[in-house]
Amino acid sequence: AKLSRLCEQDKVVRTQEEKLQQLHREKHTLETALLSASQEIEMSSENPAAVQSVIQQRDVLQSGLLSTCREVSRVNA
């Protein structure tokens, strides 16, 4: 019974580790996208419509990054 409980815990830990790795990849992707969005905003300053569109994308990315960070904290808890 102890062995099967250990195997079960091992599976849970491995699943959490995979989830964490996936979340860290997502976080990295979002951070990279945010960085390029910020650069795009700086370069498109003379085109207000383009800037507005990129700002909206940036807001979505920031929100995604925030929830990814929250999920990382939750999985680590």
N, C-alpha and C positions, 0 to 999 in steps of 0.2 A: 504494500500500500504506500509505503514511504517513497519507493522508487517511482511509482507511477505519478505520485504527487510532484516529485522532483522533475520528472519528464514534462509534466504539465506546466510547471513554473518556467522551465527552460524554454518551452514553446512560447509562452507569454513574453518572456524577456526578449527572445529573438524577434518576435513580431513587433515589439516596441522598438527594438533597435532598427529594424527595417523601416518602420514608420518614421523614426527620427531621421534616418538617412534621407528618406524621401522628402521630409519637411525641410531639411537643410538644403537639399538640391533646389526645392521650390523657392526657398528664401533667397538663395544665391541668384536664381533666375530673375526673381522679382527685383532684387537690388540692382542687378545689371540693367534691367529694363527701366527702372526708375532713374538711374544715372543717365542713360541715353535720352530719356524723356526730358530731364532737366537741361541737358546740353541742347536738345532740339528747341526748347523754349528760349534759351539764350540766343540761339542763332536765328530764330524766326521772329525776332522782336518787331520787325517792320510789317509782319503779316498777322494782324490781330485774330483773324478767323482761324488760321493754323495754330496760333498760340492757344486759343480757347480750346480747340480740339485736343491738343497735347496735354493741356492742364486737366481736362476731364479724364484722359487716359491715366495721367499721373495720379489723380485722386483714386481711381479704381485700383491702380497698382499699390498705392500706399495702404489702402484698406485691405487688400489681399495680403500684403506683407504683415500688417498688424495682426490679422487673424492667424496667419501662419506662425508668427512669434508666440501668440497665445496658445496655439495648439502644441508647439514645442514645449512650452512651460507645463502644459497639462500632462503631456506624455512623460516629461521628466519628473513630475511630482510623485 
